[in-house]
Each structure stands twice: as structure tokens, then as C-alpha cells.
Amino acid sequence: MNRDTRLLHAVPRSTARSRAGGFAFLLVSALACLPAATSCQSAYYSTMETFGVHKRDILVDRVKDAREDQQEAKELFVSTFDQFKALTNYDGGELEKRYKKLNSEYEDCASKADDVRKRIQSVEDVAGALFKEWQSEIDQIHNPDIKRNSATQLESTKTRYQELVGAMKKASAGMDPVLVAFHDHVLALKHNLNAQAISSLQSTVTSIQNDVTKLIDNMQRSIQEADSFIKSMGKS
């Protein structure tokens, strides 16, 4: 993805909504340093801290955004598959209109899948920065008990995070075969707007359904992992 997109997806929805005025300044500052994306991330986090928003808060906000995008993606994939099933029962009428609706559903799915991938990347970006900062601060602690407790908290948070991002990536990967199947059949329908093309869909609905069912299950588990992680971070 390009730097503009990465920066825009880096801004949590909830943070942007609640700090609209400050965000306007932040966005201008962020765009001004696009040539140095890595240093811009650091500048972004530093700027957000001046607004009282720390990396931990940003991580939770981004997990919430990723959860929201996955929920929307889940609904879109179910809706698109429903359109495929409905088309197999086609008994005449405006076939091209049906095709256009199906193609629109597919394009929405593909766009939302891209959003999900970008959200996951934004979660990984801030998590890496948070854990690096946390470890650096632990290294500065002299009291052994405090140091040990903080290190334990860090490892516990890392473990929960790995479970979360693992579930997110598994769900994201499951979108690809479904999108490929959708796309193949949308193109086939485009090239053959006739009853024979509809008939060919019927033989593949079952195989697509298996992939869709598996995808929805994985996305639901990922959404639940996000809920669990958010709660473990003391957020709601």
C-alpha cells in the first residue's frame, strides 16, 4: 500500500472522531513528512501523546477498528454468497441486471477485504512500537520487583496480542479463496449472460459454501479474540 493510505488507515476512527480539531493539525503534519514513513510513524505517536493519546490507547482503538471492518466484511461475504445462491434459482428476467448487482457485491467484498488487511497492518505497526517502548522502559527500572512485574505484564500482553493477530490473519487469509471463486464466476457470468452460465454456477455453489462457512467461522473467532484483547487491556 502507498504511504498516504498507510497513514490514513493509521488514524483510529474513534480517536479521529473524538479529537477532530487536533487531528486536522496531525494530518497536515503527517502528510508533510511522507518521504520518511518510519520516522513519520514516530512523529505520529509523539504528536498523539501531546493530545493525551498513548500507544496503548492507539492499539486498542486500532483493534476496535479492525474488529469493525471484519464484522462488515463478514456481512458482505454472506450477502454476496446469498446473491450467488439466488442467481442459481434464476428463472428468466433481466439477467444483466442480476449480473451487475452481483458484480457490485463482489467489488464491495474485495474493497472491504483490502480494508481488513490494512487494519491488521496498522495494528501490527503500533503493537511493535508499544512493545519496543515498554521493553525500553523496563530496562530503565532499578527495583527488581517492579521490573519483574512489568516484564511479566509485557509478556502476558504479547501472548494475548499474538493470539489476536494470529486469528485476524487466519481470517484474512480465508478471504482470498472465496474472493477468487467469486471473481471467477462473476467474470464467467459477464462473458456468458445466458441460462447456460447460470447452470454452471449451480455445480460450484456447494464448494463455495464450504469456503464461505469456514471463513465466517474464522472471522467470528477473530472478532471474539478482539473483544477479549480489548477487555484485557482494560477497555470496553
CYANA upper distance limits for C-alpha pairs under 8 A (distance plus 0.5 A):
  1 MET  CA      5 THR  CA      6.99
  1 MET  CA      6 ARG  CA      7.11
  2 ASN  CA      6 ARG  CA      6.83
  3 ARG  CA      7 LEU  CA      6.65
  3 ARG  CA     34 LEU  CA      7.08
  3 ARG  CA     37 ALA  CA      7.25
  4 ASP  CA      8 LEU  CA      6.79
  4 ASP  CA     31 LEU  CA      7.92
  4 ASP  CA     34 LEU  CA      7.88
  5 THR  CA      9 HIS  CA      6.57
  6 ARG  CA     10 ALA  CA      6.51
  6 ARG  CA    118 LYS  CA      7.85
  6 ARG  CA    122 SER  CA      8.06
  7 LEU  CA     11 VAL  CA      7.33
  7 LEU  CA     30 ALA  CA      7.94
  9 HIS  CA    118 LYS  CA      7.30
  9 HIS  CA    119 ARG  CA      7.15
  9 HIS  CA    122 SER  CA      7.34
 10 ALA  CA     62 ARG  CA      8.25
 10 ALA  CA    119 ARG  CA      8.30
 10 ALA  CA    122 SER  CA      6.01
 11 VAL  CA     15 THR  CA      7.64
 11 VAL  CA     16 ALA  CA      7.00
 11 VAL  CA     62 ARG  CA      8.45
 12 PRO  CA     16 ALA  CA      6.57
 12 PRO  CA     58 ILE  CA      7.40
 12 PRO  CA     61 ASP  CA      6.07
 12 PRO  CA     62 ARG  CA      5.90
 12 PRO  CA     65 ASP  CA      7.12
 13 ARG  CA     17 ARG  CA      6.62
 13 ARG  CA     61 ASP  CA      7.94
 13 ARG  CA     62 ARG  CA      8.44
 13 ARG  CA     65 ASP  CA      7.12
 14 SER  CA     18 SER  CA      6.66
 14 SER  CA     61 ASP  CA      7.05
 15 THR  CA     19 ARG  CA      6.51
 15 THR  CA     58 ILE  CA      8.33
 15 THR  CA     61 ASP  CA      7.62
 16 ALA  CA     20 ALA  CA      6.01
 16 ALA  CA     23 PHE  CA      6.58
 19 ARG  CA     23 PHE  CA      6.41
 20 ALA  CA     24 ALA  CA      6.88
 21 GLY  CA     25 PHE  CA      7.57
 22 GLY  CA     26 LEU  CA      6.72
 22 GLY  CA     51 PHE  CA      8.09
 23 PHE  CA     27 LEU  CA      6.41
 24 ALA  CA     28 VAL  CA      6.95
 25 PHE  CA     29 SER  CA      6.77
 26 LEU  CA     30 ALA  CA      6.53
 26 LEU  CA     44 TYR  CA      7.87
 26 LEU  CA     47 THR  CA      7.54
 26 LEU  CA     48 MET  CA      8.44
 27 LEU  CA     31 LEU  CA      6.59
 28 VAL  CA     32 ALA  CA      6.71
 29 SER  CA     33 CYS  CA      7.36
 30 ALA  CA     34 LEU  CA      7.16
 30 ALA  CA     40 CYS  CA      6.86
 30 ALA  CA     43 ALA  CA      8.18
 30 ALA  CA     44 TYR  CA      7.13
 33 CYS  CA     37 ALA  CA      7.71
 33 CYS  CA     40 CYS  CA      6.48
 34 LEU  CA     40 CYS  CA      7.36
 36 ALA  CA     40 CYS  CA      6.49
 37 ALA  CA     41 GLN  CA      6.84
 38 THR  CA     42 SER  CA      7.32
 39 SER  CA     43 ALA  CA      6.69
 40 CYS  CA     44 TYR  CA      6.38
 41 GLN  CA     45 TYR  CA      6.78
 42 SER  CA     46 SER  CA      6.64
 43 ALA  CA     47 THR  CA      6.50
 44 TYR  CA     48 MET  CA      6.63
 45 TYR  CA     49 GLU  CA      6.72
 45 TYR  CA     54 HIS  CA      7.77
 45 TYR  CA     55 LYS  CA      7.24
 46 SER  CA     50 THR  CA      7.16
 47 THR  CA     51 PHE  CA      7.49
 48 MET  CA     52 GLY  CA      7.10
 48 MET  CA     53 VAL  CA      5.71
 48 MET  CA     54 HIS  CA      7.22
 49 GLU  CA     53 VAL  CA      5.28
 49 GLU  CA     54 HIS  CA      5.68
 49 GLU  CA     55 LYS  CA      8.43
 53 VAL  CA     57 ASP  CA      6.51
 53 VAL  CA     58 ILE  CA      7.36
 54 HIS  CA     58 ILE  CA      6.81
 55 LYS  CA     59 LEU  CA      6.51
 55 LYS  CA    126 VAL  CA      7.08
 55 LYS  CA    127 ALA  CA      8.36
 55 LYS  CA    129 ALA  CA      8.05
 55 LYS  CA    130 LEU  CA      6.17
 56 ARG  CA     60 VAL  CA      6.89
 56 ARG  CA    130 LEU  CA      7.17
 57 ASP  CA     61 ASP  CA      6.68
 58 ILE  CA     62 ARG  CA      6.57
 58 ILE  CA    126 VAL  CA      7.71
 59 LEU  CA     63 VAL  CA      6.66
 59 LEU  CA    123 VAL  CA      6.64
 59 LEU  CA    126 VAL  CA      6.41
 59 LEU  CA    127 ALA  CA      6.79
 60 VAL  CA     64 LYS  CA      6.72
 60 VAL  CA    230 ILE  CA      6.58
 60 VAL  CA    233 MET  CA      8.02
 60 VAL  CA    235 LYS  CA      8.03
 61 ASP  CA     65 ASP  CA      6.77
 62 ARG  CA     66 ALA  CA      6.57
 62 ARG  CA    119 ARG  CA      7.51
 62 ARG  CA    122 SER  CA      7.46
 62 ARG  CA    123 VAL  CA      6.19
 63 VAL  CA     67 ARG  CA      6.55
 63 VAL  CA    119 ARG  CA      8.46
 63 VAL  CA    120 ILE  CA      8.49
 63 VAL  CA    123 VAL  CA      6.80
 63 VAL  CA    226 ALA  CA      6.88
 63 VAL  CA    230 ILE  CA      7.97
 64 LYS  CA     68 GLU  CA      6.68
 64 LYS  CA    226 ALA  CA      7.70
 64 LYS  CA    230 ILE  CA      8.19
 65 ASP  CA     69 ASP  CA      6.70
 65 ASP  CA    119 ARG  CA      7.53
 66 ALA  CA     70 GLN  CA      6.62
 66 ALA  CA    116 VAL  CA      6.77
 66 ALA  CA    119 ARG  CA      5.68
 66 ALA  CA    120 ILE  CA      6.88
 66 ALA  CA    123 VAL  CA      8.42
 67 ARG  CA     71 GLN  CA      6.69
 67 ARG  CA    222 SER  CA      8.30
 67 ARG  CA    223 ILE  CA      5.96
 67 ARG  CA    226 ALA  CA      6.77
 68 GLU  CA     72 GLU  CA      6.78
 69 ASP  CA     73 ALA  CA      6.51
 69 ASP  CA    112 LYS  CA      7.61
 69 ASP  CA    115 ASP  CA      7.41
 69 ASP  CA    116 VAL  CA      6.22
 69 ASP  CA    119 ARG  CA      8.37
 70 GLN  CA     74 LYS  CA      6.51
 70 GLN  CA    116 VAL  CA      6.68
 70 GLN  CA    219 MET  CA      7.12
 70 GLN  CA    223 ILE  CA      7.57
 71 GLN  CA     75 GLU  CA      6.91
 71 GLN  CA    219 MET  CA      8.13
 71 GLN  CA    220 GLN  CA      8.38
 71 GLN  CA    223 ILE  CA      7.74
 72 GLU  CA     76 LEU  CA      6.73
 72 GLU  CA    112 LYS  CA      8.06
 73 ALA  CA     77 PHE  CA      6.63
 73 ALA  CA    109 CYS  CA      7.06
 73 ALA  CA    112 LYS  CA      6.18
 73 ALA  CA    113 ALA  CA      6.97
 73 ALA  CA    116 VAL  CA      8.24
 74 LYS  CA     78 VAL  CA      6.81
 74 LYS  CA    216 ILE  CA      6.58
 74 LYS  CA    219 MET  CA      7.27
 75 GLU  CA     79 SER  CA      6.62
 76 LEU  CA     80 THR  CA      6.55
 76 LEU  CA    105 GLU  CA      7.88
 76 LEU  CA    108 ASP  CA      7.77
 76 LEU  CA    109 CYS  CA      6.29
 77 PHE  CA     81 PHE  CA      6.63
 77 PHE  CA    109 CYS  CA      6.66
 77 PHE  CA    212 VAL  CA      7.89
 78 VAL  CA     82 ASP  CA      6.65
 78 VAL  CA    212 VAL  CA      7.95
 79 SER  CA     83 GLN  CA      6.88
 79 SER  CA    105 GLU  CA      8.09
 80 THR  CA     84 PHE  CA      6.97
 80 THR  CA    102 LEU  CA      7.36
 80 THR  CA    105 GLU  CA      5.94
 80 THR  CA    106 TYR  CA      6.89
 80 THR  CA    109 CYS  CA      8.15
 81 PHE  CA     85 LYS  CA      6.80
 81 PHE  CA    209 GLN  CA      8.13
 81 PHE  CA    212 VAL  CA      8.22
 82 ASP  CA     86 ALA  CA      6.57
 83 GLN  CA     87 LEU  CA      6.62
 83 GLN  CA    102 LEU  CA      6.74
 84 PHE  CA     88 THR  CA      7.08
 84 PHE  CA    102 LEU  CA      7.79
 84 PHE  CA    201 LEU  CA      8.30
 84 PHE  CA    205 VAL  CA      8.00
 85 LYS  CA     89 ASN  CA      7.55
 85 LYS  CA    202 GLN  CA      8.48
 85 LYS  CA    205 VAL  CA      7.38
 86 ALA  CA     90 TYR  CA      7.34
 87 LEU  CA     98 ARG  CA      7.94
 87 LEU  CA    198 ILE  CA      7.43
 88 THR  CA    198 ILE  CA      6.31
 88 THR  CA    199 SER  CA      7.36
 88 THR  CA    201 LEU  CA      6.79
 88 THR  CA    202 GLN  CA      6.06
 90 TYR  CA    198 ILE  CA      7.89
 94 GLU  CA     98 ARG  CA      7.06
 95 LEU  CA     99 TYR  CA      6.70
 95 LEU  CA    193 LEU  CA      7.05
 95 LEU  CA    194 ASN  CA      7.92
 96 GLU  CA    100 LYS  CA      6.70
 96 GLU  CA    193 LEU  CA      7.17
 97 LYS  CA    101 LYS  CA      6.84
 98 ARG  CA    102 LEU  CA      6.72
 99 TYR  CA    103 ASN  CA      6.53
 99 TYR  CA    186 VAL  CA      7.82
 99 TYR  CA    189 LEU  CA      7.40
 99 TYR  CA    190 LYS  CA      7.40
100 LYS  CA    104 SER  CA      6.58
101 LYS  CA    105 GLU  CA      6.76
102 LEU  CA    106 TYR  CA      6.74
102 LEU  CA    186 VAL  CA      7.68
103 ASN  CA    107 GLU  CA      6.68
103 ASN  CA    186 VAL  CA      6.67
104 SER  CA    108 ASP  CA      6.73
105 GLU  CA    109 CYS  CA      6.77
106 TYR  CA    110 ALA  CA      6.73
106 TYR  CA    179 LEU  CA      8.09
106 TYR  CA    182 PHE  CA      7.14
106 TYR  CA    183 HIS  CA      7.56
106 TYR  CA    186 VAL  CA      8.45
107 GLU  CA    111 SER  CA      6.61
108 ASP  CA    112 LYS  CA      6.60
109 CYS  CA    113 ALA  CA      6.54
109 CYS  CA    179 LEU  CA      8.11
110 ALA  CA    114 ASP  CA      6.84
110 ALA  CA    179 LEU  CA      7.30
111 SER  CA    115 ASP  CA      6.90
112 LYS  CA    116 VAL  CA      6.74
113 ALA  CA    117 ARG  CA      6.91
113 ALA  CA    172 SER  CA      7.84
113 ALA  CA    175 MET  CA      7.50
114 ASP  CA    118 LYS  CA      6.81
115 ASP  CA    119 ARG  CA      6.64
116 VAL  CA    120 ILE  CA      6.76
116 VAL  CA    172 SER  CA      7.64
117 ARG  CA    121 GLN  CA      6.83
117 ARG  CA    172 SER  CA      7.24
118 LYS  CA    122 SER  CA      6.71
119 ARG  CA    123 VAL  CA      6.75
120 ILE  CA    124 GLU  CA      6.80
120 ILE  CA    165 VAL  CA      7.87
120 ILE  CA    168 MET  CA      7.60
120 ILE  CA    169 LYS  CA      8.08
121 GLN  CA    125 ASP  CA      6.65
122 SER  CA    126 VAL  CA      6.97
123 VAL  CA    127 ALA  CA      6.55
124 GLU  CA    128 GLY  CA      6.55
124 GLU  CA    165 VAL  CA      8.34
125 ASP  CA    129 ALA  CA      7.02
126 VAL  CA    130 LEU  CA      6.49
127 ALA  CA    131 PHE  CA      6.57
128 GLY  CA    132 LYS  CA      6.63
129 ALA  CA    133 GLU  CA      6.67
130 LEU  CA    134 TRP  CA      6.53
131 PHE  CA    135 GLN  CA      6.60
131 PHE  CA    154 LEU  CA      7.91
131 PHE  CA    158 LYS  CA      8.32
132 LYS  CA    136 SER  CA      6.71
133 GLU  CA    137 GLU  CA      6.71
134 TRP  CA    138 ILE  CA      6.76
134 TRP  CA    154 LEU  CA      7.79
135 GLN  CA    139 ASP  CA      6.79
135 GLN  CA    151 ALA  CA      8.17
135 GLN  CA    154 LEU  CA      8.28
136 SER  CA    140 GLN  CA      7.26
137 GLU  CA    141 ILE  CA      7.33
138 ILE  CA    147 LYS  CA      6.44
138 ILE  CA    150 SER  CA      7.23
138 ILE  CA    151 ALA  CA      7.30
139 ASP  CA    147 LYS  CA      8.39
141 ILE  CA    146 ILE  CA      7.83
141 ILE  CA    147 LYS  CA      6.20
142 HIS  CA    147 LYS  CA      7.48
143 ASN  CA    147 LYS  CA      6.53
144 PRO  CA    148 ARG  CA      6.46
145 ASP  CA    149 ASN  CA      6.66
146 ILE  CA    150 SER  CA      6.61
147 LYS  CA    151 ALA  CA      6.63
148 ARG  CA    152 THR  CA      6.67
149 ASN  CA    153 GLN  CA      6.76
150 SER  CA    154 LEU  CA      6.68
151 ALA  CA    155 GLU  CA      6.76
152 THR  CA    156 SER  CA      6.63
153 GLN  CA    157 THR  CA      6.61
154 LEU  CA    158 LYS  CA      6.61
155 GLU  CA    159 THR  CA      6.65
156 SER  CA    160 ARG  CA      6.90
157 THR  CA    161 TYR  CA      6.53
158 LYS  CA    162 GLN  CA      6.58
159 THR  CA    163 GLU  CA      6.91
160 ARG  CA    164 LEU  CA      6.77
160 ARG  CA    229 PHE  CA      6.99
161 TYR  CA    165 VAL  CA      6.61
161 TYR  CA    229 PHE  CA      7.56
162 GLN  CA    166 GLY  CA      6.30
163 GLU  CA    167 ALA  CA      6.73
163 GLU  CA    225 GLU  CA      7.89
164 LEU  CA    168 MET  CA      6.75
164 LEU  CA    222 SER  CA      7.31
164 LEU  CA    225 GLU  CA      5.87
164 LEU  CA    226 ALA  CA      6.66
164 LEU  CA    229 PHE  CA      7.50
165 VAL  CA    169 LYS  CA      6.54
166 GLY  CA    170 LYS  CA      6.64
167 ALA  CA    171 ALA  CA      6.71
167 ALA  CA    218 ASN  CA      7.78
167 ALA  CA    219 MET  CA      8.39
167 ALA  CA    221 ARG  CA      7.46
167 ALA  CA    222 SER  CA      5.34
167 ALA  CA    225 GLU  CA      7.66
168 MET  CA    172 SER  CA      6.58
168 MET  CA    219 MET  CA      7.82
168 MET  CA    222 SER  CA      5.72
168 MET  CA    223 ILE  CA      8.46
169 LYS  CA    173 ALA  CA      6.48
170 LYS  CA    174 GLY  CA      6.81
170 LYS  CA    218 ASN  CA      7.47
171 ALA  CA    175 MET  CA      7.29
171 ALA  CA    215 LEU  CA      6.73
171 ALA  CA    218 ASN  CA      5.50
171 ALA  CA    219 MET  CA      5.52
171 ALA  CA    222 SER  CA      7.26
172 SER  CA    176 ASP  CA      8.00
172 SER  CA    219 MET  CA      8.34
174 GLY  CA    178 VAL  CA      7.65
174 GLY  CA    211 ASP  CA      8.23
174 GLY  CA    214 LYS  CA      8.22
174 GLY  CA    215 LEU  CA      5.87
174 GLY  CA    218 ASN  CA      8.30
175 MET  CA    179 LEU  CA      6.55
175 MET  CA    215 LEU  CA      7.04
176 ASP  CA    180 VAL  CA      6.63
177 PRO  CA    181 ALA  CA      6.68
177 PRO  CA    211 ASP  CA      7.90
178 VAL  CA    182 PHE  CA      6.62
178 VAL  CA    208 ILE  CA      7.29
178 VAL  CA    211 ASP  CA      6.73
178 VAL  CA    212 VAL  CA      6.99
179 LEU  CA    183 HIS  CA      6.47
180 VAL  CA    184 ASP  CA      6.58
181 ALA  CA    185 HIS  CA      6.83
181 ALA  CA    208 ILE  CA      7.45
182 PHE  CA    186 VAL  CA      6.57
183 HIS  CA    187 LEU  CA      6.66
184 ASP  CA    188 ALA  CA      6.67
185 HIS  CA    189 LEU  CA      6.49
185 HIS  CA    201 LEU  CA      7.67
186 VAL  CA    190 LYS  CA      6.65
187 LEU  CA    191 HIS  CA      6.72
188 ALA  CA    192 ASN  CA      6.66
188 ALA  CA    197 ALA  CA      7.50
189 LEU  CA    193 LEU  CA      6.08
189 LEU  CA    194 ASN  CA      8.38
189 LEU  CA    197 ALA  CA      6.28
189 LEU  CA    198 ILE  CA      7.85
192 ASN  CA    196 GLN  CA      8.15
192 ASN  CA    197 ALA  CA      6.18
193 LEU  CA    197 ALA  CA      7.06
194 ASN  CA    198 ILE  CA      7.27
195 ALA  CA    199 SER  CA      6.71
196 GLN  CA    200 SER  CA      6.93
197 ALA  CA    201 LEU  CA      7.18
198 ILE  CA    202 GLN  CA      7.43
199 SER  CA    203 SER  CA      7.85
200 SER  CA    204 THR  CA      7.74
201 LEU  CA    205 VAL  CA      6.75
202 GLN  CA    206 THR  CA      8.44
204 THR  CA    208 ILE  CA      6.79
205 VAL  CA    209 GLN  CA      6.46
206 THR  CA    210 ASN  CA      6.97
207 SER  CA    211 ASP  CA      7.26
208 ILE  CA    212 VAL  CA      6.64
209 GLN  CA    213 THR  CA      6.44
210 ASN  CA    214 LYS  CA      6.72
211 ASP  CA    215 LEU  CA      6.54
212 VAL  CA    216 ILE  CA      6.59
213 THR  CA    217 ASP  CA      6.73
214 LYS  CA    218 ASN  CA      6.72
215 LEU  CA    219 MET  CA      6.58
216 ILE  CA    220 GLN  CA      6.55
217 ASP  CA    221 ARG  CA      6.79
218 ASN  CA    222 SER  CA      6.65
219 MET  CA    223 ILE  CA      6.63
220 GLN  CA    224 GLN  CA      6.73
221 ARG  CA    225 GLU  CA      6.65
222 SER  CA    226 ALA  CA      6.75
223 ILE  CA    227 ASP  CA      6.84
224 GLN  CA    228 SER  CA      6.70
225 GLU  CA    229 PHE  CA      6.58
226 ALA  CA    230 ILE  CA      6.60
227 ASP  CA    231 LYS  CA      6.79
228 SER  CA    232 SER  CA      6.67
229 PHE  CA    233 MET  CA      6.83
230 ILE  CA    234 GLY  CA      7.22
230 ILE  CA    235 LYS  CA      5.94
230 ILE  CA    236 SER  CA      6.90
231 LYS  CA    235 LYS  CA      5.71
231 LYS  CA    236 SER  CA      6.42
